């Protein structure tokens, strides 16, 4: 049976950077609010989130439920259907999102310092430096 899962250990501190990272991953339509209802196939599992990617906006992925991020004390935590994570998004979804989020953070820092962003891949690791 499918259910929503929350990932509190992987929180994203800045909402704007989170939205930017999600857009880089191809999620163009993102709903932002407070305690918005997540829509899933199981109406008994009522969950809320503050940043939502509606399943109706990404029909090509055939998601069972919306992808949400709930504001917590640590930041924005992922709330997603476990079957979507396993079979649609992939178990590496959080890692890929963290990579895009880190790049967005580095770009913001580079702009603030009037510097340039240097990204290089060393094996499976991506190193990001700001040169100013």
N, C-alpha and C positions, 0 to 999 in steps of 0.2 A: 504494500500500500504506500502511496505517495504522501509526503508530509512536508511542511515548511521547516527548514532548519535555519538557525541563526549562528553566525560565526563571529563571536565576540572577540576572539583573540586577534583577528585581522581587521582592525578598525582604520578608517581613513579620516584624518583630522580635519581636512579642509574640504567643504562641499564643492566649491568652485573647481578645485583641482580634480576632485572625484568625477564631476560632470565632464570636465575636459578629457580625462582618461577614458571614460566610457565612450565619448564621441570618437576618440581615436581608434577605439575597438570596433567602431561601426554602428553604435547605438545612437542614432540621430535624434529620436524623439524621446525626451526624458521629462517626466512629470515631477515637479518640485512643490512641496507643501509641508504640512504638519499632520502627522497621524492619518495619512491617506490609507484607505482600505486596499489591501492586496487582493487581486482576483485570481483565484485558482480553480481547479476542477472540483475540489472538495469544498463545498460551501460551509462545512462545519469547522474548518480550520481558519478562523478569522484572525488575520495578522495585519498589522499596520506598518507603514514605513514613511519616511520623509522624502526620499528620492526613489522614483519608481520608473522602471522600463516596463511598459505594458506589453503583455504577450500579443495583443492585437496589433501592436506597432512593429513587431518583428515576426510576421507570419511565416517567413521562410525558415525560421528555426523550429517551428511546431512545438512551442513551449507548453507545458501543462499549466503553468502559473506565471504571474508577474515576477520580475526580479526587483527586489527592494533593498533599500539601505535605511536602517533605523538609527536615528541619532541616539547615542549613548554617552556616558561620561568619558569614554575613550575616543569617541569620534563616531563615524558612520559605519555600522556593522552590516554585513551582507545578510539578507534574509531571502532564501531561495528554496524552491522545491527540490528535494533530494534527488528525484528522478531526472529533473532537468539538469542538475549538476552532473549526474553520472552519465546521462545519455545524450544530452543536447549541447550543453555548454562545455563539458569536459571537466574532469577533476582539476586540471591545471588552470581553470578560469581565474581563481583568486591570485595565483602567481602571475599570470599574464596581466591582470588588472593592476597588481602591485608594481609591475615593471612600468606600465604606462603612467601610473600615478607618480612614480619616482622621476620619470622623464619630465612630466609636467611641472613638478616641483623644481627640478633643476633648470628648466627653461625660465620659470618665473624668477629664480634667483639670478640667472644670467642677465635677464632684462633689467633687474633692479641694480645690478653691478655694472651695467653697460659692457658686459662680457659676451663671450661666445661659448656655445655648448659644444663639447667634444665628446663623441660617443664612439667607443670601440668595443669590439667583441673579442674576448680572450677565452677560447674554449666555449663553455656553456655560460660564461659570465659576461654580462654587459657592464663595462665601466663607463661612468659618466663623469666628466670633469667640466668645470667652468673656468675658462681662461679669461682673465681681465687685466 
